[in-house]
Amino acid sequence: MSSYSYAAPTSVDEAVEVLATNAASGQRTQCLAGGTDVLVQMSSVDREPRLLVDVKHIEETNAIDIGNNEIYIGAAIPSAILNENEELKALLPGLIESADLIGSTQIQGRASIGGNLCNSSPAGDTIPALIAVGAQCVIAGPDGTREVATEDFITGVGTNCMSDSEFLLGLKIPRPGARTSDAYLRFIPRTEMDIAVAGAGVALTLDENGVCTAARVSIGAVAPTALLVQEAADALIGTNVDDVALQAAADACSAAASPISDKRGTVVYRRKVVGVLCKRAGAIARDRASA
Amino acid sequence: MAKVHVTTSVNNQPQEFLCEPQESLLNCLRDEINLTGTKEGCATGDCGACSVLVDGRLVCSCLMLGVEAEGKEVTTIEGIAEPDGLHVIQQKFLEHAALQCGICTPGFIVAAKALLDKHKDPDEETIRYWLAGNLCRCTGYDKIIRAVQDAAKELAA
């Protein structure tokens, strides 16, 4: 393709057709939601012309549906809108905080959870939070829609499981029941507007006695992709999520991490900090669940 | 590909322009419709100099395509002043000397307008966090914060 082009389909079928036609012609396609990653890449590391498919004009990418069993968040909803939704903030405080951590007020006016996921950076803040709450990615393609667990969506640094003729429609999250909550924490060297050195998301459920009956723990920025750490969840389940259990979960996170050393942090530092973040996020999720 | 025809509204005026699909809204504002009040600082969404409102929401115009403005309401620094003179925020920036070189100022004023449209009585922390995406290398920020606080007080009066 010698020049850029732009399409703004208004339905899932139209979008899939545009994507499939362009993929069949051998030309490059990139979906555009808030554009806060795409436009930066277009003007720096990746100037190759392509078809930009704006997915913001489709009903399903803009919907928020808080059902009795399931919560649906459209892929193109900007963080600012999520943050203005008090019901979502009460139900999924950790996930919404993770979206709120990304960028300035200006960035939040455009950047979406779906875009953060599709950009598939190892350091994407919403990704561990999505994995922790058990989000399923709803992907539209020529054969209809399919669902993939968030931990299986990203396949490597900047890559994911979608083909050129597919796009992310939204995220389905089980509605948290009683005594269930989540938290996400990341470490950055200043108070905001930076990229995570390490991050940890924890979602858990307590019974009437404060014993943890279900947990999911995910870590970010310490491996090529965000990871679901089953050993950390196992360390919490069956406990009161006390300091001993949290330390065991933290140790499991440090063990599961396979970080790199770069300007943001060393391997040793990231491995330690991700455990600390797991411990602190676990305590916040516990306190929220028992509130 | 041929240029795309975009029909939009800028500062409550209908606007049409032609642009390349990959052209930023910032460049379209400056080069296609000659509204040069909106500044380019970093062009990567870090500095906020290019801040505009799109359908009332604060965004970096360097991180939005011109073609995405189709059917939208865009407000730039040129649309902030009142018919009979400066907006209170602009006046307070002058009174508090909240600018030196002036490159960041349009972005700060548009961002402050978005803040005061949403929060009538923001505390200092709220103002500082809201404006964290606007960088100023001259003032040290303090005068800007004072100007916004004073504007909020006057707007509430």
Interface residues (C-beta under 8 A of the other chain):
Chain A: S3 Y4 S5 Y6 A8 L32 G34 G35 T36 L39 V40 M42 S43 S44 P49 L52 D54 K56 P78 A80 G103 S104 T105 Q106 I107 G109 R110 E192 M193
Chain B: M1 V4 E20 P21 Q22 S24 A43 T44 G45 D46 G48 S51 V54 R57 L58 V59 C60 C62 L63 M64 L65 V67 E68 E70 A111 A114 L115 Y129 W130 L131 A132 G133 N134
